[in-house]
Amino acid sequence: MGIASVRFGRYAVPLARPVSDAKVATGRQRPLAQLDVLTCEIATADGLEGLGFSYTTRAGTPAQFAHAREVGELLLGEDPSGIGRIYDRLSWAGASVGRSGVATQALAAIDVALWDLKAKRAGLPLAKLLGAYRDSVRVYNTSGGYLQAPIEEVKEKATRSLAGGIGGIKIKVGQPSMGEDLRRLTAVREHLGDGVPLMVDANQQWDRAGALRFGRAVEDLGLVWIEEPLDAYDAEGHAQLAAALDTPIATGEMLTGVPDLVRLIDLRAVDFLQPDVPRVGGITPYLKVAALADHAHLQVAPHFVMEIHVHLAAAYPRDSWVEHIEWLSPLFEERLEIAGGRMAVPDRPGLGLTLAGRARDWRLDEVEFRADGR
């Protein structure tokens, strides 16, 4: 039953086309051209295997890989069912570099692999192991709404997404000209009609006054939420905004520690909390945050990595939204099923994922630890 081997891989998965959001439009970042991924494959002495992964955009995966390589050997011989104990042990192994950021994001790949393995041992999809409330979750598309795309292209992609079974559309805002944001947003709302759920994401673009002006300007558009209107760590500002606007506020994706997400909950700073499993450190800390969010009667709409979050959203008491971005799909053999505005929970054990054979073309580094010393 003990862990017999652990393998970490570092991958650079190219996007079909570079994308730009408000951080690019305002000169803070360059266009995103690839996803950098840390994988973890854990095998036990009885032949079961678990797969987990973490990711970064633009920078950080080499550091994640280095940290995983330092602590990974500690997994050998451990009972993989003791996920909480293992998490604590690895956290203390890297305690001098903190309990958030790169270190815990490296642990996220390990933690996800352990949960995948546990569900496989039970012969259940992860959602059902966790106690699923439903077999599918609401799904919205983001990848068609980035700022580098002309508005006609955004509208066309939205139409294709809806025809393919997607239930909602999110577009990026936060350009230097708020007027241009409003023009694009109004054009999309008119194209979709009032009945299609529509979200916007500003990627931390505005100050408090600017966010309030935007929020008041779009109140009649019936948005599901305004995402990341302020700096991710401005919990007080988000609380003020949430209290002032009728349109719901969503944020939390950039926060890499449980206490920062809990602060959003405590201050009633969000209507939709958006934790990200790889960023917050794995499924183990995510579940702590989700329990507190439910206690506070909040909606949860986890950020990105639909391959993991479809399971966690299905196991949340309130019907959640999951974000459809297909960038990681080439890494895996399997595809998620979408129809009628919802994403189905895979019926395969665990996450229901295996690495694709072509993934080796994007692998930059690999290390393996084995209990037999080979």
C-alpha positions as CSV (number, residue, x, y, z in Angstrom):
1,M,0.0,0.0,0.0
2,G,3.0,2.3,0.5
3,I,4.2,4.8,-2.1
4,A,6.7,3.1,-4.3
5,S,7.6,5.9,-6.7
6,V,7.1,9.5,-7.4
7,R,7.8,11.3,-10.8
8,F,7.7,15.0,-11.4
9,G,7.6,16.5,-14.9
10,R,7.9,20.1,-16.1
11,Y,6.1,21.0,-19.3
12,A,5.6,24.1,-21.5
13,V,2.3,23.7,-23.3
14,P,1.9,26.2,-26.2
15,L,-1.3,28.1,-26.8
16,A,-2.7,28.1,-30.3
17,R,-2.6,31.9,-30.2
18,P,-1.2,34.3,-27.7
19,V,-3.8,36.1,-25.6
20,S,-4.0,39.5,-23.9
21,D,-6.0,40.7,-20.9
22,A,-5.9,44.0,-19.0
23,K,-2.5,43.3,-17.5
24,V,-1.1,43.2,-21.1
25,A,-3.2,46.2,-22.3
26,T,-1.7,48.3,-19.5
27,G,1.9,47.2,-20.0
28,R,2.2,45.1,-16.8
29,Q,2.8,41.8,-18.6
30,R,3.5,40.4,-22.1
31,P,0.9,38.3,-24.0
32,L,0.5,34.8,-22.7
33,A,1.8,32.3,-25.3
34,Q,2.1,29.1,-23.2
35,L,1.1,27.3,-20.0
36,D,3.9,26.0,-17.7
37,V,2.8,22.8,-15.9
38,L,4.3,20.8,-13.1
39,T,3.0,17.2,-13.0
40,C,3.2,14.6,-10.3
41,E,2.7,10.9,-10.8
42,I,2.5,8.7,-7.7
43,A,2.6,4.9,-7.9
44,T,2.0,2.5,-5.0
45,A,3.4,-1.0,-4.3
46,D,0.1,-2.5,-5.3
47,G,0.2,-1.0,-8.8
48,L,-2.2,2.0,-8.5
49,E,-1.2,5.4,-9.9
50,G,-2.3,8.9,-9.1
51,L,-1.9,12.0,-11.4
52,G,-1.8,15.6,-10.2
53,F,-0.6,18.9,-11.6
54,S,0.0,22.5,-10.9
55,Y,0.7,25.4,-13.3
56,T,2.0,28.9,-13.7
57,T,1.7,31.6,-16.3
58,R,4.9,33.3,-17.6
59,A,7.2,32.5,-14.6
60,G,7.5,30.2,-11.6
61,T,7.3,26.5,-12.8
62,P,11.1,26.0,-12.6
63,A,10.9,27.0,-9.0
64,Q,7.9,24.7,-8.4
65,F,9.8,21.9,-9.9
66,A,12.9,22.6,-7.8
67,H,10.9,22.6,-4.6
68,A,9.0,19.4,-5.6
69,R,12.4,17.7,-6.3
70,E,13.7,18.7,-2.8
71,V,10.7,17.3,-0.8
72,G,9.4,14.6,-3.1
73,E,11.6,11.8,-1.8
74,L,9.9,12.1,1.6
75,L,6.8,10.5,0.0
76,L,8.4,7.2,-0.5
77,G,7.0,4.5,1.8
78,E,4.2,6.7,3.0
79,D,0.6,5.4,3.2
80,P,-1.0,7.5,0.4
81,S,-4.4,7.6,2.2
82,G,-2.9,9.8,4.9
83,I,-3.3,12.9,2.7
84,G,-3.6,15.4,5.6
85,R,-0.6,14.0,7.4
86,I,1.5,14.0,4.2
87,Y,0.5,17.6,3.5
88,D,1.6,18.7,6.9
89,R,4.9,16.8,6.6
90,L,5.8,18.3,3.3
91,S,4.7,21.8,4.5
92,W,7.0,21.6,7.4
93,A,9.8,20.3,5.1
94,G,9.6,23.6,3.3
95,A,8.5,25.8,6.2
96,S,11.4,28.3,5.8
97,V,10.0,29.4,2.5
98,G,6.5,30.0,3.8
99,R,2.9,28.6,3.5
100,S,1.9,30.2,0.3
101,G,3.2,30.9,-3.2
102,V,5.7,28.7,-5.0
103,A,6.2,26.2,-2.2
104,T,2.6,25.3,-1.7
105,Q,1.9,25.4,-5.4
106,A,4.5,22.7,-5.8
107,L,2.7,20.7,-3.0
108,A,-0.6,21.2,-5.0
109,A,0.6,18.8,-7.7
110,I,1.4,16.2,-5.0
111,D,-1.9,16.7,-3.2
112,V,-4.0,16.4,-6.3
113,A,-2.2,13.2,-7.2
114,L,-2.9,11.8,-3.8
115,W,-6.6,12.6,-4.0
116,D,-6.7,11.1,-7.5
117,L,-5.1,8.0,-6.2
118,K,-7.5,7.8,-3.2
119,A,-10.5,8.0,-5.5
120,K,-9.1,5.4,-7.8
121,R,-8.6,3.1,-4.9
122,A,-12.3,3.5,-4.0
123,G,-13.3,3.0,-7.7
124,L,-15.1,6.4,-7.7
125,P,-14.8,9.7,-9.6
126,L,-13.3,12.2,-7.3
127,A,-16.6,14.2,-7.1
128,K,-18.4,11.1,-5.7
129,L,-15.6,10.3,-3.2
130,L,-16.0,13.9,-1.9
131,G,-19.8,13.6,-1.8
132,A,-21.2,14.9,-5.0
133,Y,-24.4,16.9,-5.0
134,R,-24.8,16.6,-8.8
135,D,-23.5,14.9,-11.9
136,S,-22.9,18.1,-13.9
137,V,-22.0,21.8,-13.2
138,R,-22.8,25.0,-15.0
139,V,-20.0,26.0,-17.4
140,Y,-19.0,29.3,-19.0
141,N,-16.3,30.1,-21.6
142,T,-13.5,32.6,-21.1
143,S,-10.9,31.7,-23.8
144,G,-13.0,33.4,-26.6
145,G,-13.2,36.8,-24.9
146,Y,-9.6,38.1,-24.6
147,L,-8.7,41.7,-25.5
148,Q,-6.5,41.0,-28.5
149,A,-9.5,39.7,-30.4
150,P,-11.6,42.2,-32.4
151,I,-15.2,42.4,-31.1
152,E,-16.6,40.6,-34.1
153,E,-14.3,37.7,-33.4
154,V,-15.4,37.7,-29.7
155,K,-19.1,37.6,-30.8
156,E,-18.4,34.8,-33.3
157,K,-16.6,32.7,-30.7
158,A,-19.4,33.3,-28.2
159,T,-21.9,32.0,-30.7
160,R,-19.8,28.9,-31.3
161,S,-19.4,28.3,-27.6
162,L,-23.1,28.5,-27.0
163,A,-23.8,26.2,-29.9
164,G,-21.3,23.7,-28.4
165,G,-23.2,23.5,-25.2
166,I,-21.5,26.2,-23.1
167,G,-23.9,28.0,-20.7
168,G,-22.4,31.4,-20.2
169,I,-19.8,33.8,-21.7
170,K,-17.1,35.9,-20.0
171,I,-15.1,38.6,-21.7
172,K,-12.1,40.6,-20.6
173,V,-12.3,44.3,-19.7
174,G,-9.9,46.7,-18.1
175,Q,-8.4,48.5,-21.1
176,P,-7.0,52.0,-20.6
177,S,-10.2,53.4,-22.1
178,M,-13.2,52.5,-20.0
179,G,-15.4,53.8,-22.9
180,E,-13.9,51.1,-25.2
181,D,-14.7,48.4,-22.5
182,L,-18.3,49.6,-22.4
183,R,-18.6,49.6,-26.2
184,R,-17.3,46.0,-26.5
185,L,-19.4,44.8,-23.5
186,T,-22.6,46.4,-24.8
187,A,-22.0,44.9,-28.3
188,V,-21.6,41.4,-26.8
189,R,-24.7,41.8,-24.6
190,E,-26.8,43.0,-27.6
191,H,-25.4,40.0,-29.7
192,L,-26.2,37.5,-27.0
193,G,-29.5,38.9,-25.8
194,D,-30.6,39.3,-22.2
195,G,-31.1,35.6,-21.5
196,V,-27.5,34.4,-21.8
197,P,-25.4,34.6,-18.6
198,L,-22.6,37.2,-19.2
199,M,-19.6,37.9,-16.9
200,V,-16.6,40.3,-17.2
201,D,-13.1,40.1,-15.9
202,A,-10.9,43.2,-15.3
203,N,-7.8,41.4,-14.1
204,Q,-7.1,43.8,-11.2
205,Q,-7.1,46.9,-13.5
206,W,-9.0,49.6,-11.6
207,D,-8.6,51.6,-8.4
208,R,-11.6,51.8,-6.1
209,A,-13.1,54.9,-7.7
210,G,-12.7,53.5,-11.2
211,A,-14.2,50.1,-10.3
212,L,-17.2,51.9,-8.8
213,R,-17.7,54.0,-11.9
214,F,-17.6,50.9,-14.1
215,G,-19.9,48.9,-11.8
216,R,-22.5,51.7,-11.9
217,A,-22.2,52.0,-15.7
218,V,-23.1,48.3,-16.3
219,E,-25.8,47.8,-13.7
220,D,-28.5,47.5,-16.4
221,L,-26.6,44.8,-18.4
222,G,-27.5,42.0,-16.0
223,L,-24.0,40.7,-15.5
224,V,-23.5,37.5,-13.5
225,W,-20.5,39.1,-11.9
226,I,-17.6,41.6,-12.2
227,E,-14.4,39.7,-11.7
228,E,-11.2,41.1,-10.1
229,P,-12.1,44.8,-10.4
230,L,-9.4,45.7,-7.8
231,D,-6.0,44.5,-6.7
232,A,-6.4,40.9,-5.6
233,Y,-5.2,41.6,-2.1
234,D,-7.5,44.7,-1.5
235,A,-10.1,42.8,0.5
236,E,-11.4,46.0,2.1
237,G,-11.9,47.6,-1.3
238,H,-13.7,44.6,-2.7
239,A,-16.0,44.6,0.4
240,Q,-16.9,48.3,-0.2
241,L,-17.6,47.6,-3.8
242,A,-19.7,44.5,-3.1
243,A,-21.8,46.6,-0.7
244,A,-22.2,49.5,-3.1
245,L,-23.2,47.6,-6.3
246,D,-26.1,45.4,-7.2
247,T,-23.9,43.4,-9.7
248,P,-22.1,40.6,-7.8
249,I,-18.4,40.7,-7.3
250,A,-16.0,37.8,-7.9
251,T,-12.4,37.4,-7.0
252,G,-9.9,35.1,-5.2
253,E,-8.1,33.4,-8.1
254,M,-4.7,35.0,-7.5
255,L,-4.6,34.3,-3.8
256,T,-2.1,31.6,-2.8
257,G,-2.8,31.1,0.8
258,V,-5.9,30.1,2.8
259,P,-5.8,33.1,5.2
260,D,-6.1,35.5,2.3
261,L,-9.2,33.7,0.9
262,V,-10.7,33.5,4.4
263,R,-10.3,37.3,4.7
264,L,-12.5,37.8,1.6
265,I,-15.1,35.6,3.3
266,D,-14.9,37.3,6.6
267,L,-15.3,40.8,5.1
268,R,-18.1,39.8,2.8
269,A,-15.9,41.0,0.0
270,V,-17.2,38.7,-2.7
271,D,-20.4,37.1,-3.9
272,F,-18.6,34.5,-5.9
273,L,-15.4,33.2,-4.4
274,Q,-12.8,32.0,-7.0
275,P,-10.2,29.8,-5.4
276,D,-7.8,27.9,-7.7
277,V,-6.6,24.5,-6.5
278,P,-3.1,24.7,-7.9
279,R,-2.6,28.2,-6.6
280,V,-4.0,27.7,-3.1
281,G,-1.9,24.6,-2.6
282,G,-4.1,21.7,-3.6
283,I,-7.4,20.0,-2.9
284,T,-6.8,19.7,0.8
285,P,-6.6,23.5,1.5
286,Y,-9.3,24.2,-1.2
287,L,-11.8,22.0,0.8
288,K,-11.1,24.1,3.9
289,V,-11.9,27.3,2.0
290,A,-15.0,25.8,0.4
291,A,-16.4,24.7,3.7
292,L,-16.1,28.3,5.1
293,A,-17.6,29.8,1.9
294,D,-20.6,27.5,2.2
295,H,-21.0,28.4,5.9
296,A,-21.1,32.1,4.7
297,H,-23.7,31.3,2.1
298,L,-21.4,32.2,-0.8
299,Q,-21.3,31.0,-4.3
300,V,-18.0,29.4,-5.5
301,A,-16.7,29.6,-9.1
302,P,-13.3,28.1,-9.1
303,H,-10.7,29.6,-11.4
304,F,-9.4,27.8,-14.5
305,V,-8.2,24.0,-14.4
306,M,-11.7,22.7,-15.3
307,E,-10.2,19.2,-15.3
308,I,-9.9,19.4,-11.5
309,H,-12.6,21.9,-10.6
310,V,-15.5,20.1,-12.3
311,H,-15.2,17.5,-9.5
312,L,-15.0,20.1,-6.7
313,A,-17.8,22.2,-8.0
314,A,-20.0,19.1,-8.2
315,A,-19.2,18.4,-4.5
316,Y,-20.1,22.0,-3.4
317,P,-23.6,22.3,-1.9
318,R,-24.5,25.3,-4.1
319,D,-24.7,24.9,-7.9
320,S,-21.4,26.4,-9.0
321,W,-19.9,27.7,-12.3
322,V,-16.8,26.1,-13.8
323,E,-14.6,28.0,-16.2
324,H,-14.1,26.5,-19.7
325,I,-10.6,27.3,-21.0
326,E,-9.2,24.5,-23.2
327,W,-5.5,25.3,-22.9
328,L,-4.6,22.3,-20.8
329,S,-6.6,19.8,-22.9
330,P,-3.7,18.8,-25.1
331,L,-1.9,17.4,-22.1
332,F,-4.6,14.7,-21.5
333,E,-6.1,11.9,-23.5
334,E,-9.6,12.5,-22.3
335,R,-12.1,15.3,-23.0
336,L,-14.8,16.7,-20.8
337,E,-18.3,16.5,-22.0
338,I,-20.4,19.7,-22.3
339,A,-24.1,19.9,-23.2
340,G,-27.1,22.0,-22.3
341,G,-25.0,24.7,-20.5
342,R,-23.4,22.1,-18.2
343,M,-20.2,20.1,-17.9
344,A,-20.6,16.5,-17.0
345,V,-18.5,15.0,-14.2
346,P,-16.4,12.2,-15.7
347,D,-17.6,8.8,-14.6
348,R,-14.0,7.4,-14.6
349,P,-12.3,6.8,-11.3
350,G,-10.3,9.7,-9.8
351,L,-9.9,12.8,-11.9
352,G,-10.5,10.6,-15.0
353,L,-7.3,11.8,-16.6
354,T,-4.2,10.3,-18.2
355,L,-1.3,12.1,-19.7
356,A,-1.3,12.1,-23.5
357,G,1.5,10.5,-25.4
358,R,2.2,13.8,-27.2
359,A,2.8,15.5,-23.8
360,R,6.5,14.3,-24.0
361,D,7.0,16.8,-26.9
362,W,6.5,19.6,-24.4
363,R,8.4,18.1,-21.4
364,L,11.4,20.2,-20.3
365,D,12.5,18.3,-17.3
366,E,11.8,15.2,-15.3
367,V,12.9,13.5,-12.1
368,E,11.8,10.2,-10.4
369,F,12.2,8.8,-6.9
370,R,11.8,5.1,-6.3
371,A,11.7,3.1,-3.1
372,D,13.7,0.3,-4.6
373,G,16.5,2.8,-5.4
374,R,16.5,2.2,-9.1
